């Protein structure tokens, strides 16, 4: 099969290769998915570069955790009826060397989720990390009608979904963005207000928009950069759900956290409890079948352009998801 891979860490153009790799065969409890698309996420370029001191975990890595395609083979214990089923992938390259940047992937049957006919393959390559992270964060924040929720980075892939999930629960969503273009993108997703954090006093704007009360919850993309803003933004007894951070350590206003009874929860989408993931999958499936969500595929590129795709995601050159189209044909 054709695949993109690397055998050492470094810049995308220097380490990513395109070539032939053995076509995998499913073992007991596994399925093989003939992939049509592969989603590129920030975690993919960070691992490739060795970010946060991560060493190369395998001699050869086929990157990417997200993707979609059609099941074309099953292992022992998996119903043959799954063959021919469209599916989207979660945790494709988590704790295994071979991800979705290839013509085929083998993984446990549960990690190939049935895909509604109304959802395209490109959109489905956005679910495993962006949509599940956002949904899990909103569920952990216990967002409900009447709440004010601040979504950090609402134009990002996770933030864009978080706005929608919070809005669908009846919350009033505020979000921070870096440009007017990103503000428009976040407002289309359902945010009531977009705050240009480079030009405005975020705390003052939040206080004005919440009548001086502060938000009930924050969905946070960069805990280390934004923790300093919380005393001016979050009400006493509020909840902060963190799914990302720019540094491994942070200076926190700890006395304020304690005095104001702030709850901080962390999302690590790769290691969700089984019951939490099942709940998210059920809810996401229902919303997909209802057509209740917006999906933003900013750019589709061929698998051969994977290095350029990694660089574009790393440099924040697009608003939305970058999806690679996998060549079809003989594996």
Rosetta blueprint (number, residue, H / E / L):
1 X L
2 X E
3 X E
4 X E
5 X E
6 X E
7 X L
8 X L
9 X L
10 X L
11 X L
12 X H
13 X H
14 X H
15 X H
16 X L
17 X E
18 X E
19 X E
20 X E
21 X L
22 X L
23 X L
24 X L
25 X L
26 X L
27 X L
28 X L
29 X L
30 X E
31 X E
32 X E
33 X E
34 X E
35 X E
36 X E
37 X E
38 X E
39 X E
40 X E
41 X L
42 X H
43 X H
44 X H
45 X H
46 X H
47 X H
48 X H
49 X H
50 X L
51 X H
52 X H
53 X H
54 X L
55 X L
56 X L
57 X L
58 X L
59 X L
60 X L
61 X E
62 X E
63 X L
64 X L
65 X L
66 X E
67 X E
68 X E
69 X E
70 X E
71 X E
72 X E
73 X E
74 X E
75 X L
76 X L
77 X L
78 X L
79 X L
80 X H
81 X H
82 X H
83 X L
84 X L
85 X L
86 X E
87 X E
88 X E
89 X E
90 X L
91 X L
92 X L
93 X L
94 X L
95 X L
96 X L
97 X L
98 X E
99 X L
100 X L
101 X L
102 X E
103 X L
104 X E
105 X E
106 X E
107 X E
108 X E
109 X H
110 X H
111 X H
112 X E
113 X E
114 X E
115 X L
116 X L
117 X L
118 X L
119 X L
120 X L
121 X H
122 X H
123 X H
124 X H
125 X L
126 X L
127 X H
128 X H
129 X H
130 X H
131 X H
132 X H
133 X H
134 X H
135 X H
136 X H
137 X H
138 X H
139 X H
140 X H
141 X L
142 X L
143 X L
144 X L
145 X L
146 X L
147 X L
148 X E
149 X E
150 X E
151 X E
152 X E
153 X L
154 X L
155 X L
156 X L
157 X H
158 X H
159 X H
160 X H
161 X H
162 X H
163 X H
164 X H
165 X H
166 X H
167 X H
168 X H
169 X L
170 X L
171 X L
172 X E
173 X E
174 X E
175 X E
176 X E
177 X E
178 X L
179 X L
180 X H
181 X H
182 X H
183 X H
184 X H
185 X H
186 X H
187 X H
188 X H
189 X H
190 X L
191 X L
192 X L
193 X E
194 X E
195 X E
196 X E
197 X L
198 X L
199 X L
200 X L
201 X L
202 X H
203 X H
204 X H
205 X H
206 X H
207 X H
208 X H
209 X H
210 X L
211 X L
212 X L
213 X L
214 X L
215 X E
216 X E
217 X E
218 X E
219 X E
220 X E
221 X L
222 X L
223 X H
224 X H
225 X H
226 X H
227 X H
228 X H
229 X H
230 X H
231 X H
232 X H
233 X H
234 X E
235 X E
236 X E
237 X E
238 X E
239 X E
240 X E
241 X E
242 X E
243 X L
244 X L
245 X L
246 X L
247 X L
248 X L
249 X L
250 X L
251 X L
252 X L
253 X L
254 X H
255 X H
256 X H
257 X H
258 X H
259 X H
260 X L
261 X L
262 X L
263 X E
264 X E
265 X E
266 X E
267 X L
268 X L
269 X H
270 X H
271 X H
272 X L
273 X L
274 X H
275 X H
276 X H
277 X H
278 X H
279 X H
280 X H
281 X H
282 X H
283 X H
284 X H
285 X H
286 X H
287 X H
288 X H
289 X H
290 X H
291 X L
292 X L
293 X L
294 X L
295 X L
296 X L
297 X E
298 X E
299 X E
300 X E
301 X E
302 X E
303 X H
304 X H
305 X H
306 X H
307 X H
308 X H
309 X H
310 X H
311 X H
312 X H
313 X H
314 X H
315 X L
316 X L
317 X L
318 X L
319 X L
320 X L
321 X E
322 X E
323 X E
324 X E
325 X E
326 X L
327 X L
328 X L
329 X L
330 X L
331 X L
